[in-house]
Amino acid sequence: MEPIYTASNSILNRSWNQPSINIMPLNLNSYFSLLQDCTSIKSVKQVHARMLINGLQQNTYLGTKLVNMYALCGSLDNARLVFDNISELNRNTFLWNAMIRGYSSLNVCDKALLLYYQMLKTGLCPDNFTYSFALKAAATLSALQEGRQIHFHIIKNGHGSNVFVGTALLDMYAKCGCVKSARQLFDRMLTRNVVSWSAMIAGYSQSGYASEAWELFREMQLAQVEPNSVTMVSVTSICDNLARAKWLHGYVIRRGLDSDVSLENALIYMYGRCGSMEIATQLFYKMCNRDVVSWSAMIARHAQNGHARESLLFFNRMHLMGLKPDSITMASVLPACAQLGDVQYGVKIHASIVRNGLELDITVGNALIDMYAKCGRIETAQKCFHNMVKKDVVTWTAMIGGYAQNGHAGDSITLFYQLSLNGMKPNSVTVVSVLPACGYLGALQQGKSIHAYVLRNGFESEVSVCTTLVDMYGKCGSVEAARQVFDKMCYRDVVSWNAMITGYGIHGYGEDALALFSQMQMTDKKPDHITLLSVLSACRHAGMVDAGWQCFNRISLDYDINPTLEHYACMVDLLGRAGRLDEAYDFIKRMPLEPGASVWGALLFACRIHSNINLAKIASECLIKLEPNNTGNYVLLSNIYAAAGRWGDVSRIRALLKKSGVKKSPGCSWIEIKSTVNAFSVGCRSHPQFKEIAAMLESLALQMKSAGYAPAIDFVLHDVENEEKEYILCGHSEKLAIAFGLINTNPGTPIRITKNLRVCGDCHTATKFISKIVEREIIVRDASRFHQFKDGLCTCKDYW
């Protein structure tokens, strides 16, 4: 804080650009006028210094004005010094109001409320302005309890009928999330002005009640209350329909409000929300006065509409115009870097953020975490998270989602529970971010626990939450629970239908997937390319070749969608799994698109199933050209040669793999026991219960052999003795996980395993035997689909 001028030799100017005047004692009104004319902190300090010389530091009238002027200049420390130097006996309501207002207007709201309570202790009775300033502070802090206490004081002291106090009250309740309480106050108000209507509309808008906000705007028009620019900013924020957006824009022009910069910026955001960046851009270039918010609006809306390069282009232009980006600008441009995966540009923006002192801004920090996570730099995202001084629920949600997106599912779930321990409440977006982690690990109990949290907090009406629950249950092997959630949904979007169809597909329920697809077509929801891919995938897993062909042929004819490489790859996989390899290869040659890695990969895997070495060589050569660093291509070809006993070719492929410098991902399986996820890698011997696991496997091996099981040593892709091959098979990760599950769960309960690779043929056969021996249902989700083993049978019918 700068010291206040002693002013012993200072020259006091009536106007700071005019010649100096004689230093003479001035009357109170003259000092008041001088303060009124001040335009900078320096000029306020000069007048203050003159007041000190003339012994006016205790004057309440001038002190009140001085506090106001210091606050207007952003110098709250000096304002508080003035306030504290006036004795408590000389402080009147106006002085207290000036200081409370200063704190409230500059968002130092905790001190504003503290000062309000200190005022009450002095015995002074607050007036309408005091209540309004204190309520504003409570609203900014979302301090509902304090807001209710102030409301009690208002009623007790008979100020409830004042329109300004009533407006501040409903604004406080709305911003604290109590929209119903705000509406009750609004309905009881005897007098309403444009500010009251605007506050209630804003309350609805900010709380997501778009239809209620729009209806209230219509009521405002019927009441013949003329909206102002603040009203229209709130109304534009609820508009997501282009036709309505154009009507609102016309309404703004007819009311002569289109010259307001804040409203013009809101119109840009509105058009961007409606997906019309062309109109938004035209409006931007027609603006006479563009501020930082205008540029930020264009940057943000281009990024949100998938135009990441245009977003960065506007950011660069803003820089060339000499405008200094603020925290909103930075938080708007970082998602564009995330969309492009351009982490290098993101790092440059991060450096600019640090240079401009914006790294402590919570919104910027959240955007940085999200950008680094989406660019695959999870360690950097983690550093940003830990370095943030202040964290809100968005911060935690960004990190939880980042972990889930980057394969750190366990960390994602752990952080979700830590969020609650840190005194914060996960919101619906947090739930949507963590549920995929449960699905990735097959952590059904964790998923059920989060589902219970959803029900307790009333999130079950949100489409995104229910859709993610459907997806989670499907990936955790509980397709029945997924369907229950799906059936209870009041509204379903295309993503909801896709999630349920995909769930049926990965479980091999092809008929159910097709039935649901038919049901979807009877609604107003038009299938998209993901829907059709999910249907094709369901046909693939169920071996329904004719139905798959029928669906593929309808993609462009009935749905006006151009098939993508994913659709072609799915058809190749469908034909290849069915043993129609020549037909699959001919299909590839007739493709109008250049076959990608997914297409050749599907053919190569089919060659592995049906031992077609000639086609495998063709597919692998194309794959290695397209993806020279993908270990899976080398491993799959090596496996094909190994199954055929061509060990020389195996050695050659493994040498190529070693030369490429990439490493094969080891097989890993997960099992959830008592809400704890346990991981097993192939040949793992480090588990604390390894001796018990080994004993269980040995016992099972004896029982399986007695029941007719013979180890399928063809699936050991190493040139070793048969006895060694049997030993290697016993160490496969899913077998270790199954044995662990049998040891640590009650008899008769299902065992659920998740595996990162496809289950091998020997493990598939062994698991069928185990399910019959132990009389348990064993559910295994591999990289391709679900296998539900029961009584010696699998739902895939040995087709996977």
Secondary structure, DSSP 8 states (H G I E B T S, - for coil): -------SS----SSTTS---------HHHHHHHHHH--SHHHHHHHHHHHHHTT-TT-HHHHHHHHHHHHHTT-HHHHHHHHHHS-GGG--HHHHHHHHHHHHHTT-HHHHHHHHHHHHHTT----HHHHHHHHHHHHHHT-HHHHHHHHHHHHHTT-TT-HHHHHHHHHHHHHTT-HHHHHHHHHH-SS--HHHHHHHHHHHHHTT-HHHHHHHHHHHHHTT----HHHHHHHHTT---HHHHHHHHHHHHHTT-TT-HHHHHHHHHHHHHTT-HHHHHHHHHH-SS--HHHHHHHHHHHHHTT-HHHHHHHHHHHHHTT----HHHHHHHHHHHHHHT-HHHHHHHHHHHHHTT-TT-HHHHHHHHHHHHHTT-HHHHHHHHHH-SS--HHHHHHHHHHHHHTT-HHHHHHHHHHHHHTT----HHHHHHHHHHHHHHT-HHHHHHHHHHHHHTTGGG-HHHHHHHHHHHHHTT-HHHHHHHHHH-SS--HHHHHHHHHHHHHTT-HHHHHHHHHHHHTSS----HHHHHHHHHHHHHHT-HHHHHHHHHHHHHHH-----HHHHHHHHHHHHHTT-HHHHHHHHHT-SS---HHHHHHHHHHHHHHT-HHHHHHHHHHHHHH-TT-HHHHHHHHHHHHHTT-HHHHHHHHHHHHHHT------EEEEEETTEEEEEETT---STTHHHHHHHHHHHHHHHHHTT----GGG--SS--HHHHHHHHHT-HHHHHHHHHHHHS-TT--EEEEESS---HHHHHHHHHHHHHHT--EEEE-SS-EEEEETTEETTTT--
